């Protein structure tokens, strides 16, 4: 059975076929690095029961050589 | 600003939604956050280096290999200092699998 993961972009939806065995996101990211990937993470840090800060991280990660590793 | 196009792919949920900490665990909890990000970048660097090998000369390949080995060792040392395994850093993203590979 083929598992398909949907990774949404701001302008279009891309489907990437995933192997049947469990894989890590870093494997998927590696293949998408030729195009560039925005990693979004929001984390609230609570200290001694008191919510103090929410950090919203956005990291644009790309391969230095665009096109290297892009799946045809 | 570089000329890298920003029409990339958004991957949400890379970080845990909440970090509940206290005086005793705050240092380790923040280090876990930092080391998760560094480990992600380190694993991406390893994979990108593999993809570039055909374009590089022997000297560059060897230098890259040595540098990546040092980086992996540095990460291991940092993790051990805070008693963190790769599994501790890993984040379960449900249908997307886990964040990190095996290293």
Backbone of each chain as nested JSON, in Angstrom:
{
  "chains": [
    {"id": "A", "residues": [
      {"number": 1, "name": "UNK", "atoms": {"N": [0.857, -1.187, 0.0], "CA": [0.0, 0.0, 0.0], "C": [0.89, 1.233, 0.0]}},
      {"number": 2, "name": "UNK", "atoms": {"N": [0.626, 2.166, -0.872], "CA": [1.45, 3.366, -0.938], "C": [0.897, 4.43, -0.007]}},
      {"number": 3, "name": "UNK", "atoms": {"N": [1.759, 4.985, 0.808], "CA": [1.319, 6.072, 1.682], "C": [1.688, 7.393, 1.038]}},
      {"number": 4, "name": "UNK", "atoms": {"N": [0.78, 8.315, 1.062], "CA": [1.051, 9.614, 0.456], "C": [0.98, 10.687, 1.518]}},
      {"number": 5, "name": "UNK", "atoms": {"N": [1.972, 11.532, 1.573], "CA": [1.968, 12.625, 2.532], "C": [1.695, 13.922, 1.795]}},
      {"number": 6, "name": "UNK", "atoms": {"N": [0.794, 14.707, 2.322], "CA": [0.509, 16.007, 1.71], "C": [1.275, 17.069, 2.458]}},
      {"number": 7, "name": "UNK", "atoms": {"N": [2.09, 17.794, 1.758], "CA": [2.825, 18.893, 2.365], "C": [2.32, 20.171, 1.711]}},
      {"number": 8, "name": "UNK", "atoms": {"N": [1.642, 20.988, 2.494], "CA": [1.008, 22.154, 1.887], "C": [1.97, 23.316, 1.731]}},
      {"number": 9, "name": "UNK", "atoms": {"N": [1.848, 24.001, 0.631], "CA": [2.614, 25.233, 0.434], "C": [1.628, 26.384, 0.438]}},
      {"number": 10, "name": "UNK", "atoms": {"N": [2.145, 27.574, 0.381], "CA": [1.243, 28.72, 0.409], "C": [0.539, 28.9, -0.93]}},
      {"number": 11, "name": "UNK", "atoms": {"N": [1.104, 28.359, -1.988], "CA": [0.509, 28.589, -3.299], "C": [-0.013, 27.326, -3.953]}},
      {"number": 12, "name": "UNK", "atoms": {"N": [0.442, 26.184, -3.53], "CA": [-0.022, 24.97, -4.183], "C": [0.133, 23.797, -3.229]}},
      {"number": 13, "name": "UNK", "atoms": {"N": [-0.455, 22.677, -3.581], "CA": [-0.316, 21.472, -2.774], "C": [0.55, 20.472, -3.514]}},
      {"number": 14, "name": "UNK", "atoms": {"N": [1.507, 19.92, -2.835], "CA": [2.423, 18.961, -3.448], "C": [2.229, 17.601, -2.795]}},
      {"number": 15, "name": "UNK", "atoms": {"N": [2.199, 16.589, -3.586], "CA": [2.15, 15.248, -3.001], "C": [3.494, 14.579, -3.195]}},
      {"number": 16, "name": "UNK", "atoms": {"N": [3.989, 14.006, -2.138], "CA": [5.253, 13.293, -2.191], "C": [4.996, 11.848, -1.785]}},
      {"number": 17, "name": "UNK", "atoms": {"N": [5.222, 10.91, -2.67], "CA": [5.023, 9.514, -2.277], "C": [6.024, 9.121, -1.186]}},
      {"number": 18, "name": "UNK", "atoms": {"N": [5.549, 8.479, -0.147], "CA": [6.435, 8.103, 0.95], "C": [6.624, 6.596, 0.948]}},
      {"number": 19, "name": "UNK", "atoms": {"N": [7.788, 6.133, 1.317], "CA": [8.02, 4.683, 1.381], "C": [7.133, 4.044, 2.436]}},
      {"number": 20, "name": "UNK", "atoms": {"N": [6.893, 2.744, 2.285], "CA": [6.011, 2.053, 3.205], "C": [6.623, 2.004, 4.61]}},
      {"number": 21, "name": "UNK", "atoms": {"N": [7.952, 1.948, 4.697], "CA": [8.575, 1.864, 6.017], "C": [8.582, 3.255, 6.661]}},
      {"number": 22, "name": "UNK", "atoms": {"N": [8.61, 3.316, 7.986], "CA": [8.607, 4.609, 8.671], "C": [9.814, 5.431, 8.224]}},
      {"number": 23, "name": "UNK", "atoms": {"N": [9.586, 6.684, 7.956], "CA": [10.694, 7.528, 7.544], "C": [10.712, 8.759, 8.426]}},
      {"number": 24, "name": "UNK", "atoms": {"N": [11.752, 9.53, 8.304], "CA": [11.83, 10.733, 9.113], "C": [11.59, 11.945, 8.226]}},
      {"number": 25, "name": "UNK", "atoms": {"N": [11.172, 13.02, 8.861], "CA": [10.929, 14.25, 8.119], "C": [12.208, 14.754, 7.476]}},
      {"number": 26, "name": "UNK", "atoms": {"N": [13.336, 14.502, 8.104], "CA": [14.602, 14.995, 7.576], "C": [14.892, 14.374, 6.206]}},
      {"number": 27, "name": "UNK", "atoms": {"N": [14.435, 13.133, 5.965], "CA": [14.607, 12.514, 4.646], "C": [13.791, 13.272, 3.609]}},
      {"number": 28, "name": "UNK", "atoms": {"N": [12.557, 13.636, 3.962], "CA": [11.703, 14.389, 3.057], "C": [12.275, 15.783, 2.827]}},
      {"number": 29, "name": "UNK", "atoms": {"N": [12.713, 16.426, 3.895], "CA": [13.275, 17.77, 3.778], "C": [14.484, 17.777, 2.858]}},
      {"number": 30, "name": "UNK", "atoms": {"N": [15.312, 16.739, 2.975], "CA": [16.515, 16.646, 2.156], "C": [16.173, 16.684, 0.676]}},
      {"number": 31, "name": "UNK", "atoms": {"N": [15.088, 15.996, 0.3], "CA": [14.7, 15.968, -1.107], "C": [14.097, 17.292, -1.549]}},
      {"number": 32, "name": "UNK", "atoms": {"N": [13.53, 18.03, -0.633], "CA": [12.884, 19.296, -0.985], "C": [13.827, 20.481, -0.873]}},
      {"number": 33, "name": "UNK", "atoms": {"N": [15.024, 20.253, -0.36], "CA": [15.96, 21.358, -0.122], "C": [16.342, 22.085, -1.399]}},
      {"number": 34, "name": "UNK", "atoms": {"N": [16.265, 21.385, -2.534], "CA": [16.611, 22.026, -3.801], "C": [15.653, 23.175, -4.102]}},
      {"number": 35, "name": "UNK", "atoms": {"N": [14.404, 23.028, -3.692], "CA": [13.412, 24.084, -3.879], "C": [13.472, 25.078, -2.735]}},
      {"number": 36, "name": "UNK", "atoms": {"N": [13.706, 24.568, -1.528], "CA": [13.677, 25.425, -0.347], "C": [12.498, 25.037, 0.51]}},
      {"number": 37, "name": "UNK", "atoms": {"N": [12.699, 25.027, 1.799], "CA": [11.653, 24.626, 2.731], "C": [11.555, 25.654, 3.843]}},
      {"number": 38, "name": "UNK", "atoms": {"N": [10.317, 26.038, 4.206], "CA": [10.123, 26.889, 5.369], "C": [9.7, 25.991, 6.525]}},
      {"number": 39, "name": "UNK", "atoms": {"N": [10.512, 25.945, 7.566], "CA": [10.149, 25.18, 8.76], "C": [9.473, 26.135, 9.726]}},
      {"number": 40, "name": "UNK", "atoms": {"N": [8.269, 25.776, 10.154], "CA": [7.537, 26.64, 11.077], "C": [7.368, 25.932, 12.408]}},
      {"number": 41, "name": "UNK", "atoms": {"N": [7.728, 26.58, 13.472], "CA": [7.548, 25.984, 14.787], "C": [7.14, 27.037, 15.782]}},
      {"number": 42, "name": "UNK", "atoms": {"N": [6.091, 26.772, 16.53], "CA": [5.64, 27.676, 17.579], "C": [5.74, 26.967, 18.908]}},
      {"number": 43, "name": "UNK", "atoms": {"N": [6.434, 27.548, 19.842], "CA": [6.57, 26.91, 21.151], "C": [6.351, 27.923, 22.26]}},
      {"number": 44, "name": "UNK", "atoms": {"N": [5.553, 27.529, 23.246], "CA": [5.326, 28.36, 24.431], "C": [6.164, 27.797, 25.561]}},
      {"number": 45, "name": "UNK", "atoms": {"N": [6.964, 28.635, 26.177], "CA": [7.813, 28.19, 27.283], "C": [7.19, 28.636, 28.595]}},
      {"number": 46, "name": "UNK", "atoms": {"N": [6.927, 27.657, 29.422], "CA": [6.302, 27.915, 30.703], "C": [7.291, 27.56, 31.809]}},
      {"number": 47, "name": "UNK", "atoms": {"N": [7.515, 28.463, 32.73], "CA": [8.48, 28.25, 33.805], "C": [7.766, 28.328, 35.146]}},
      {"number": 48, "name": "UNK", "atoms": {"N": [7.937, 27.254, 35.947], "CA": [7.275, 27.185, 37.261], "C": [5.78, 27.439, 37.135]}},
      {"number": 49, "name": "UNK", "atoms": {"N": [5.174, 26.891, 36.072], "CA": [3.732, 27.002, 35.916], "C": [3.26, 28.309, 35.324]}},
      {"number": 50, "name": "UNK", "atoms": {"N": [4.173, 29.212, 35.002], "CA": [3.781, 30.509, 34.45], "C": [4.224, 30.597, 32.985]}},
      {"number": 51, "name": "UNK", "atoms": {"N": [3.267, 30.778, 32.08], "CA": [3.615, 30.952, 30.669], "C": [4.34, 32.285, 30.497]}},
      {"number": 52, "name": "UNK", "atoms": {"N": [5.543, 32.242, 29.96], "CA": [6.342, 33.461, 29.877], "C": [6.483, 34.0, 28.452]}},
      {"number": 53, "name": "UNK", "atoms": {"N": [6.913, 33.144, 27.546], "CA": [7.123, 33.605, 26.172], "C": [6.609, 32.58, 25.181]}},
      {"number": 54, "name": "UNK", "atoms": {"N": [6.146, 33.08, 24.044], "CA": [5.857, 32.213, 22.904], "C": [6.835, 32.582, 21.811]}},
      {"number": 55, "name": "UNK", "atoms": {"N": [7.547, 31.612, 21.321], "CA": [8.53, 31.85, 20.28], "C": [8.019, 31.234, 18.99]}},
      {"number": 56, "name": "UNK", "atoms": {"N": [7.873, 32.055, 17.968], "CA": [7.451, 31.533, 16.665], "C": [8.659, 31.563, 15.742]}},
      {"number": 57, "name": "UNK", "atoms": {"N": [9.133, 30.394, 15.413], "CA": [10.316, 30.299, 14.57], "C": [9.932, 29.988, 13.14]}},
      {"number": 58, "name": "UNK", "atoms": {"N": [10.521, 30.715, 12.22], "CA": [10.366, 30.406, 10.807], "C": [11.775, 30.329, 10.228]}},
      {"number": 59, "name": "UNK", "atoms": {"N": [12.121, 29.192, 9.706], "CA": [13.459, 29.036, 9.148], "C": [13.331, 28.627, 7.701]}},
      {"number": 60, "name": "UNK", "atoms": {"N": [13.949, 29.404, 6.821], "CA": [13.993, 29.023, 5.405], "C": [15.295, 28.279, 5.186]}},
      {"number": 61, "name": "UNK", "atoms": {"N": [15.214, 27.013, 4.809], "CA": [16.391, 26.193, 4.604], "C": [16.413, 25.751, 3.138]}},
      {"number": 62, "name": "UNK", "atoms": {"N": [17.534, 26.014, 2.481], "CA": [17.648, 25.608, 1.078], "C": [19.015, 25.017, 0.816]}},
      {"number": 63, "name": "UNK", "atoms": {"N": [19.102, 24.23, -0.239], "CA": [20.401, 23.745, -0.689], "C": [21.126, 24.916, -1.351]}},
      {"number": 64, "name": "UNK", "atoms": {"N": [22.435, 24.96, -1.216], "CA": [23.215, 26.034, -1.827], "C": [23.184, 25.911, -3.339]}},
      {"number": 65, "name": "UNK", "atoms": {"N": [23.072, 24.657, -3.823], "CA": [22.988, 24.452, -5.258], "C": [21.557, 24.058, -5.621]}},
      {"number": 66, "name": "UNK", "atoms": {"N": [20.705, 25.023, -5.996], "CA": [19.316, 24.686, -6.348], "C": [19.288, 23.658, -7.451]}},
      {"number": 67, "name": "UNK", "atoms": {"N": [18.427, 22.644, -7.32], "CA": [18.341, 21.613, -8.337], "C": [19.082, 20.354, -7.932]}},
      {"number": 68, "name": "UNK", "atoms": {"N": [19.996, 20.459, -6.996], "CA": [20.721, 19.263, -6.539], "C": [19.813, 18.451, -5.637]}},
      {"number": 69, "name": "UNK", "atoms": {"N": [19.505, 17.235, -6.072], "CA": [18.694, 16.38, -5.222], "C": [17.218, 16.484, -5.505]}},
      {"number": 70, "name": "UNK", "atoms": {"N": [16.794, 17.368, -6.379], "CA": [15.362, 17.473, -6.682], "C": [14.931, 16.232, -7.426]}},
      {"number": 71, "name": "UNK", "atoms": {"N": [13.877, 15.595, -6.937], "CA": [13.404, 14.364, -7.571], "C": [12.709, 14.698, -8.874]}},
      {"number": 72, "name": "UNK", "atoms": {"N": [13.053, 14.015, -9.934], "CA": [12.436, 14.322, -11.242], "C": [11.085, 13.621, -11.34]}}
    ]},
    {"id": "B", "residues": [
      {"number": 1, "name": "UNK", "atoms": {"N": [19.622, 40.649, 1.455], "CA": [18.851, 39.39, 1.388], "C": [19.342, 38.605, 0.182]}},
      {"number": 2, "name": "UNK", "atoms": {"N": [19.479, 37.312, 0.339], "CA": [19.987, 36.478, -0.75], "C": [18.906, 36.341, -1.813]}},
      {"number": 3, "name": "UNK", "atoms": {"N": [19.294, 35.741, -2.943], "CA": [18.345, 35.605, -4.038], "C": [17.596, 34.276, -3.987]}},
      {"number": 4, "name": "UNK", "atoms": {"N": [17.685, 33.587, -2.892], "CA": [16.97, 32.308, -2.797], "C": [15.477, 32.564, -2.858]}},
      {"number": 5, "name": "UNK", "atoms": {"N": [14.795, 31.86, -3.714], "CA": [13.363, 32.088, -3.831], "C": [12.662, 31.548, -2.606]}},
      {"number": 6, "name": "UNK", "atoms": {"N": [11.61, 32.219, -2.203], "CA": [10.929, 31.833, -0.987], "C": [9.7, 30.976, -1.241]}},
      {"number": 7, "name": "UNK", "atoms": {"N": [9.477, 30.586, -2.484], "CA": [8.325, 29.73, -2.761], "C": [8.635, 28.312, -2.343]}},
      {"number": 8, "name": "UNK", "atoms": {"N": [8.807, 28.121, -1.078], "CA": [9.182, 26.807, -0.574], "C": [7.996, 26.038, -0.05]}},
      {"number": 9, "name": "UNK", "atoms": {"N": [8.279, 25.05, 0.742], "CA": [7.257, 24.165, 1.292], "C": [7.184, 24.402, 2.787]}},
      {"number": 10, "name": "UNK", "atoms": {"N": [5.975, 24.669, 3.306], "CA": [5.833, 24.879, 4.738], "C": [5.666, 23.541, 5.444]}},
      {"number": 11, "name": "UNK", "atoms": {"N": [6.414, 23.348, 6.491], "CA": [6.29, 22.136, 7.292], "C": [5.974, 22.56, 8.716]}},
      {"number": 12, "name": "UNK", "atoms": {"N": [4.708, 22.514, 9.115], "CA": [4.338, 22.967, 10.455], "C": [4.635, 21.925, 11.516]}},
      {"number": 13, "name": "UNK", "atoms": {"N": [4.608, 22.362, 12.761], "CA": [4.705, 21.424, 13.869], "C": [6.084, 20.861, 14.098]}},
      {"number": 14, "name": "UNK", "atoms": {"N": [7.11, 21.584, 13.708], "CA": [8.47, 21.071, 13.887], "C": [8.878, 21.071, 15.354]}},
      {"number": 15, "name": "UNK", "atoms": {"N": [8.296, 21.978, 16.109], "CA": [8.659, 22.069, 17.534], "C": [7.49, 21.629, 18.406]}},
      {"number": 16, "name": "UNK", "atoms": {"N": [7.796, 21.208, 19.64], "CA": [6.699, 20.882, 20.563], "C": [5.898, 22.145, 20.879]}},
      {"number": 17, "name": "UNK", "atoms": {"N": [4.597, 22.016, 21.099], "CA": [3.761, 23.191, 21.3], "C": [4.073, 23.898, 22.617]}},
      {"number": 18, "name": "UNK", "atoms": {"N": [4.402, 23.116, 23.633], "CA": [4.655, 23.699, 24.945], "C": [5.891, 23.089, 25.572]}},
      {"number": 19, "name": "UNK", "atoms": {"N": [6.599, 23.906, 26.313], "CA": [7.695, 23.404, 27.145], "C": [7.363, 23.791, 28.571]}},
      {"number": 20, "name": "UNK", "atoms": {"N": [7.042, 22.807, 29.38], "CA": [6.758, 23.045, 30.793], "C": [8.047, 22.811, 31.567]}},
      {"number": 21, "name": "UNK", "atoms": {"N": [8.531, 23.823, 32.217], "CA": [9.831, 23.671, 32.863], "C": [9.818, 24.245, 34.271]}},
      {"number": 22, "name": "UNK", "atoms": {"N": [10.863, 23.985, 35.009], "CA": [11.02, 24.562, 36.343], "C": [12.507, 24.798, 36.593]}},
      {"number": 23, "name": "UNK", "atoms": {"N": [12.832, 25.282, 37.763], "CA": [14.214, 25.672, 38.074], "C": [15.197, 24.535, 37.829]}},
      {"number": 24, "name": "UNK", "atoms": {"N": [14.776, 23.31, 38.134], "CA": [15.706, 22.19, 38.011], "C": [15.899, 21.742, 36.572]}},
      {"number": 25, "name": "UNK", "atoms": {"N": [14.879, 21.884, 35.737], "CA": [14.948, 21.319, 34.386], "C": [15.126, 22.357, 33.285]}},
      {"number": 26, "name": "UNK", "atoms": {"N": [15.084, 23.647, 33.603], "CA": [15.062, 24.675, 32.558], "C": [16.296, 24.62, 31.656]}},
      {"number": 27, "name": "UNK", "atoms": {"N": [17.476, 24.397, 32.265], "CA": [18.691, 24.374, 31.44], "C": [18.618, 23.225, 30.432]}},
      {"number": 28, "name": "UNK", "atoms": {"N": [18.256, 22.047, 30.917], "CA": [18.172, 20.877, 30.038], "C": [17.073, 21.049, 28.996]}},
      {"number": 29, "name": "UNK", "atoms": {"N": [15.949, 21.633, 29.381], "CA": [14.84, 21.805, 28.447], "C": [15.206, 22.766, 27.315]}},
      {"number": 30, "name": "UNK", "atoms": {"N": [15.887, 23.856, 27.647], "CA": [16.289, 24.798, 26.599], "C": [17.376, 24.193, 25.714]}},
      {"number": 31, "name": "UNK", "atoms": {"N": [18.264, 23.425, 26.318], "CA": [19.303, 22.774, 25.522], "C": [18.681, 21.755, 24.587]}},
      {"number": 32, "name": "UNK", "atoms": {"N": [17.618, 21.09, 25.032], "CA": [16.949, 20.121, 24.175], "C": [16.381, 20.821, 22.94]}},
      {"number": 33, "name": "UNK", "atoms": {"N": [15.813, 22.013, 23.143], "CA": [15.278, 22.791, 22.028], "C": [16.396, 23.164, 21.05]}},
      {"number": 34, "name": "UNK", "atoms": {"N": [17.46, 23.698, 21.593], "CA": [18.594, 24.121, 20.759], "C": [19.212, 22.939, 20.033]}},
      {"number": 35, "name": "UNK", "atoms": {"N": [19.444, 21.85, 20.744], "CA": [20.099, 20.696, 20.141], "C": [19.215, 20.012, 19.111]}},
      {"number": 36, "name": "UNK", "atoms": {"N": [17.893, 20.078, 19.273], "CA": [16.998, 19.522, 18.261], "C": [17.196, 20.253, 16.946]}},
      {"number": 37, "name": "UNK", "atoms": {"N": [17.241, 21.577, 16.999], "CA": [17.428, 22.371, 15.783], "C": [18.81, 22.127, 15.181]}},
      {"number": 38, "name": "UNK", "atoms": {"N": [19.821, 22.096, 16.028], "CA": [21.181, 21.877, 15.527], "C": [21.304, 20.488, 14.911]}},
      {"number": 39, "name": "UNK", "atoms": {"N": [20.681, 19.486, 15.546], "CA": [20.759, 18.117, 15.031], "C": [20.047, 18.01, 13.685]}},
      {"number": 40, "name": "UNK", "atoms": {"N": [18.915, 18.721, 13.541], "CA": [18.195, 18.723, 12.277], "C": [19.1, 19.275, 11.169]}},
      {"number": 41, "name": "UNK", "atoms": {"N": [19.736, 20.394, 11.444], "CA": [20.622, 21.003, 10.453], "C": [21.814, 20.096, 10.183]}},
      {"number": 42, "name": "UNK", "atoms": {"N": [22.349, 19.479, 11.215], "CA": [23.49, 18.578, 11.025], "C": [23.124, 17.416, 10.105]}},
      {"number": 43, "name": "UNK", "atoms": {"N": [21.954, 16.825, 10.312], "CA": [21.545, 15.7, 9.468], "C": [21.293, 16.163, 8.035]}},
      {"number": 44, "name": "UNK", "atoms": {"N": [20.757, 17.372, 7.864], "CA": [20.564, 17.906, 6.507], "C": [21.919, 18.127, 5.839]}},
      {"number": 45, "name": "UNK", "atoms": {"N": [22.9, 18.616, 6.591], "CA": [24.236, 18.855, 6.033], "C": [24.85, 17.552, 5.55]}},
      {"number": 46, "name": "UNK", "atoms": {"N": [24.7, 16.483, 6.332], "CA": [25.247, 15.173, 5.935], "C": [24.628, 14.715, 4.632]}},
      {"number": 47, "name": "UNK", "atoms": {"N": [23.321, 14.836, 4.528], "CA": [22.643, 14.375, 3.325], "C": [22.994, 15.224, 2.114]}},
      {"number": 48, "name": "UNK", "atoms": {"N": [23.101, 16.525, 2.299], "CA": [23.479, 17.408, 1.197], "C": [24.913, 17.141, 0.756]}},
      {"number": 49, "name": "UNK", "atoms": {"N": [25.794, 16.853, 1.707], "CA": [27.185, 16.551, 1.364], "C": [27.236, 15.302, 0.481]}},
      {"number": 50, "name": "UNK", "atoms": {"N": [26.42, 14.305, 0.795], "CA": [26.365, 13.091, -0.018], "C": [25.921, 13.406, -1.44]}},
      {"number": 51, "name": "UNK", "atoms": {"N": [24.953, 14.304, -1.574], "CA": [24.451, 14.633, -2.902], "C": [25.48, 15.395, -3.725]}},
      {"number": 52, "name": "UNK", "atoms": {"N": [26.368, 16.107, -3.071], "CA": [27.335, 16.952, -3.771], "C": [28.612, 16.216, -4.145]}},
      {"number": 53, "name": "UNK", "atoms": {"N": [28.768, 15.003, -3.645], "CA": [30.052, 14.321, -3.774], "C": [30.541, 14.181, -5.209]}},
      {"number": 54, "name": "UNK", "atoms": {"N": [29.623, 13.991, -6.145], "CA": [30.036, 13.823, -7.539], "C": [30.671, 15.082, -8.11]}},
      {"number": 55, "name": "UNK", "atoms": {"N": [30.305, 16.243, -7.571], "CA": [30.807, 17.506, -8.106], "C": [32.106, 17.947, -7.445]}},
      {"number": 56, "name": "UNK", "atoms": {"N": [32.539, 17.225, -6.419], "CA": [33.697, 17.684, -5.646], "C": [34.931, 16.843, -5.934]}},
      {"number": 57, "name": "UNK", "atoms": {"N": [36.1, 17.449, -5.723], "CA": [37.328, 16.679, -5.913], "C": [37.641, 15.879, -4.645]}},
      {"number": 58, "name": "UNK", "atoms": {"N": [38.599, 14.978, -4.743], "CA": [38.903, 14.067, -3.636], "C": [39.247, 14.805, -2.351]}},
      {"number": 59, "name": "UNK", "atoms": {"N": [39.988, 15.916, -2.522], "CA": [40.414, 16.676, -1.344], "C": [39.203, 17.245, -0.608]}},
      {"number": 60, "name": "UNK", "atoms": {"N": [38.265, 17.778, -1.371], "CA": [37.077, 18.35, -0.763], "C": [36.235, 17.28, -0.087]}},
      {"number": 61, "name": "UNK", "atoms": {"N": [36.104, 16.139, -0.754], "CA": [35.309, 15.048, -0.19], "C": [35.903, 14.61, 1.136]}},
      {"number": 62, "name": "UNK", "atoms": {"N": [37.238, 14.484, 1.176], "CA": [37.88, 14.045, 2.418], "C": [37.713, 15.09, 3.513]}},
      {"number": 63, "name": "UNK", "atoms": {"N": [37.911, 16.361, 3.138], "CA": [37.775, 17.439, 4.124], "C": [36.353, 17.487, 4.668]}},
      {"number": 64, "name": "UNK", "atoms": {"N": [35.38, 17.336, 3.779], "CA": [33.973, 17.326, 4.202], "C": [33.709, 16.162, 5.159]}},
      {"number": 65, "name": "UNK", "atoms": {"N": [34.209, 14.994, 4.784], "CA": [33.996, 13.807, 5.617], "C": [34.557, 13.984, 7.008]}},
      {"number": 66, "name": "UNK", "atoms": {"N": [35.771, 14.508, 7.082], "CA": [36.397, 14.742, 8.392], "C": [35.604, 15.754, 9.202]}},
      {"number": 67, "name": "UNK", "atoms": {"N": [35.214, 16.838, 8.55], "CA": [34.464, 17.884, 9.248], "C": [33.131, 17.354, 9.758]}},
      {"number": 68, "name": "UNK", "atoms": {"N": [32.457, 16.55, 8.947], "CA": [31.166, 15.996, 9.38], "C": [31.348, 15.025, 10.537]}},
      {"number": 69, "name": "UNK", "atoms": {"N": [32.465, 14.292, 10.521], "CA": [32.739, 13.395, 11.643], "C": [32.926, 14.196, 12.927]}},
      {"number": 70, "name": "UNK", "atoms": {"N": [33.681, 15.274, 12.828], "CA": [33.908, 16.127, 13.994], "C": [32.593, 16.695, 14.503]}},
      {"number": 71, "name": "UNK", "atoms": {"N": [31.747, 17.099, 13.569], "CA": [30.456, 17.675, 13.936], "C": [29.597, 16.653, 14.674]}},
      {"number": 72, "name": "UNK", "atoms": {"N": [29.596, 15.436, 14.166], "CA": [28.812, 14.397, 14.82], "C": [29.332, 14.132, 16.231]}},
      {"number": 73, "name": "UNK", "atoms": {"N": [30.655, 14.119, 16.369], "CA": [31.244, 13.887, 17.687], "C": [30.917, 15.044, 18.626]}},
      {"number": 74, "name": "UNK", "atoms": {"N": [30.954, 16.264, 18.122], "CA": [30.643, 17.435, 18.948], "C": [29.204, 17.368, 19.433]}},
      {"number": 75, "name": "UNK", "atoms": {"N": [28.304, 16.959, 18.557], "CA": [26.9, 16.837, 18.935], "C": [26.729, 15.766, 20.008]}},
      {"number": 76, "name": "UNK", "atoms": {"N": [27.425, 14.645, 19.848], "CA": [27.326, 13.58, 20.839], "C": [27.8, 14.067, 22.2]}},
      {"number": 77, "name": "UNK", "atoms": {"N": [28.92, 14.797, 22.213], "CA": [29.459, 15.327, 23.463], "C": [28.462, 16.269, 24.13]}},
      {"number": 78, "name": "UNK", "atoms": {"N": [27.866, 17.158, 23.324], "CA": [26.895, 18.104, 23.874], "C": [25.681, 17.383, 24.439]}},
      {"number": 79, "name": "UNK", "atoms": {"N": [25.204, 16.38, 23.682], "CA": [24.02, 15.642, 24.155], "C": [24.318, 14.946, 25.46]}},
      {"number": 80, "name": "UNK", "atoms": {"N": [25.487, 14.295, 25.518], "CA": [25.815, 13.53, 26.725], "C": [25.949, 14.436, 27.931]}},
      {"number": 81, "name": "UNK", "atoms": {"N": [26.421, 15.659, 27.704], "CA": [26.574, 16.613, 28.808], "C": [25.237, 16.886, 29.479]}},
      {"number": 82, "name": "UNK", "atoms": {"N": [24.16, 16.826, 28.683], "CA": [22.84, 17.084, 29.219], "C": [21.993, 15.823, 29.305]}},
      {"number": 83, "name": "UNK", "atoms": {"N": [22.631, 14.694, 29.166], "CA": [21.928, 13.42, 29.28], "C": [20.749, 13.36, 28.306]}},
      {"number": 84, "name": "UNK", "atoms": {"N": [21.022, 13.672, 27.043], "CA": [19.981, 13.644, 26.011], "C": [20.375, 12.668, 24.91]}},
      {"number": 85, "name": "UNK", "atoms": {"N": [19.481, 11.768, 24.579], "CA": [19.718, 10.863, 23.455], "C": [19.053, 11.438, 22.207]}},
      {"number": 86, "name": "UNK", "atoms": {"N": [19.353, 10.854, 21.057], "CA": [18.685, 11.291, 19.827], "C": [17.177, 11.117, 19.983]}},
      {"number": 87, "name": "UNK", "atoms": {"N": [16.772, 10.057, 20.67], "CA": [15.345, 9.814, 20.896], "C": [14.726, 10.936, 21.72]}},
      {"number": 88, "name": "UNK", "atoms": {"N": [15.505, 11.501, 22.663], "CA": [14.999, 12.619, 23.472], "C": [14.753, 13.843, 22.611]}},
      {"number": 89, "name": "UNK", "atoms": {"N": [15.582, 14.004, 21.576], "CA": [15.468, 15.184, 20.719], "C": [14.383, 15.0, 19.661]}},
      {"number": 90, "name": "UNK", "atoms": {"N": [14.084, 13.745, 19.373], "CA": [13.196, 13.465, 18.257], "C": [11.767, 13.874, 18.563]}},
      {"number": 91, "name": "UNK", "atoms": {"N": [11.09, 14.313, 17.551], "CA": [9.709, 14.754, 17.711], "C": [8.829, 13.925, 16.796]}},
      {"number": 92, "name": "UNK", "atoms": {"N": [7.75, 13.398, 17.357], "CA": [6.818, 12.594, 16.572], "C": [5.852, 13.528, 15.86]}},
      {"number": 93, "name": "UNK", "atoms": {"N": [5.854, 13.477, 14.537], "CA": [4.994, 14.362, 13.761], "C": [3.787, 13.622, 13.186]}},
      {"number": 94, "name": "UNK", "atoms": {"N": [3.432, 12.473, 13.779], "CA": [2.264, 11.734, 13.325], "C": [2.486, 11.175, 11.934]}},
      {"number": 95, "name": "UNK", "atoms": {"N": [1.588, 11.512, 10.986], "CA": [1.697, 10.948, 9.642], "C": [2.981, 11.342, 8.912]}},
      {"number": 96, "name": "UNK", "atoms": {"N": [3.64, 12.383, 9.364], "CA": [4.888, 12.776, 8.715], "C": [6.084, 12.007, 9.255]}},
      {"number": 97, "name": "UNK", "atoms": {"N": [5.846, 11.123, 10.217], "CA": [6.933, 10.341, 10.785], "C": [7.597, 11.098, 11.917]}},
      {"number": 98, "name": "UNK", "atoms": {"N": [8.861, 10.812, 12.129], "CA": [9.596, 11.516, 13.164], "C": [10.386, 12.655, 12.513]}},
      {"number": 99, "name": "UNK", "atoms": {"N": [10.802, 13.598, 13.342], "CA": [11.54, 14.744, 12.818], "C": [12.913, 14.313, 12.319]}},
      {"number": 100, "name": "UNK", "atoms": {"N": [13.635, 13.617, 13.195], "CA": [15.02, 13.27, 12.902], "C": [15.144, 11.847, 12.391]}},
      {"number": 101, "name": "UNK", "atoms": {"N": [16.246, 11.61, 11.67], "CA": [16.584, 10.249, 11.303], "C": [17.424, 9.653, 12.408]}},
      {"number": 102, "name": "UNK", "atoms": {"N": [18.06, 8.528, 12.085], "CA": [18.83, 7.853, 13.126], "C": [20.165, 8.527, 13.382]}},
      {"number": 103, "name": "UNK", "atoms": {"N": [20.49, 9.519, 12.561], "CA": [21.751, 10.222, 12.785], "C": [22.746, 10.002, 11.652]}}
    ]}
  ]
}
